[in-house]
Amino acid sequence: MDYAADAQRTDLMTITRFVLNEQSKHPESRGDFTILLSHIVLGCKFVCSAVNKAGLANLIGLAGETNVQGEEQKKLDVLSNEVFVKALVSSGRTCILVSEEDEEATFVEPSKRGRYCVVFDPLDGSSNIDCGVSIGTIFGIYSVKDGGEPTLDDVLQPGKNMVAAGYCMYGSSCTLVISTGSGVNGFTLDPSLGEFILTHPDIEIPKKGKIYSVNEGNAKNWDGPTAKYVEKCKFPIDGSSSKSLRYIGSMVADVHRTLLYGGIFLYPADKKSPNGKLRVLYEVFPMSFLMEQAGGQAFTGKQRALDMVPKKIHERSPIFLGSYDDVDEIKALYAAEENK
Ligand code: FDP
């Protein structure tokens, strides 16, 4: 009998137990973060269940509204947003919420306020809903700056100031990956228990990977360094093997694979979208935070992604993130372009 494996099966590390353990390392902690996280977890469980039931419950389809980015909203987007906003407000631990689905930031009424700001995309990859491809929720958490009335400046902070970030992927299983600034851990929802169980402790991204992930349909509009990098992935000049291309078109799923298998995920700038497509606060920052915490890198084409200071809540940025050595290569190409 494998006693070690058996002990693991019966001594379940749930996400709540994990966070409480972390909390006990900080005697000054009042448990606010644990309470906030339990509300995020509740939102993820609800969305997971709604995604699983989408076909049955006739949730798929347009809700007849258009979101800030001019995309048609699906019913699931609307539902997920409502669930997360309500869960976060009722936690009593938040003061500002920024959601991909809402044009303006939500300032929580004073009687329900806490000290955290949460930026999130309740259902990322929504163009994949109707065909059953993995989608996810992405979130980042900041602490409000000192005292006083909360203002937008509390969320327009560089990504490196986040206190935690994570995503939940609704795929063949429901996986929650989170970092509170000391490594990255992954939890899988056990549907029979209704609990997220630690299944991927201390995730470290391989130093170099064999996969690149990008929407190559945009290639004709790419700049020189991006085009050169992708060419090198396909036709390496040093005699090494070419990289494989994998692109799901759902950021959570593409980043999750990159985190576990290594490689690079790119959503670069192009002539049509000089700032790329992905949103800084609730896509680029949380994923960059996780990548760095797992030992990888995240770069915008100009700087370390987490150093950016956003000016607007729905700002976009190009992003290259993944294995340390792979991101180093694209950095070198941009540096060479700059020195021309
Ligand atoms: P979607 O439009 O389906 O919501 O920013 C949203 C996002 O998906 C990301 O999840 C995904 O990585 C990217 O857009 C895909 O964009 P392209 O279709 O342009 O490749």
Residues whose N, C-alpha, C, O or C-beta is under 5 A from the ligand:
A	BS01	FDP	D124 G125 S126 S127 N128 N215 G249 S250 M251 V252
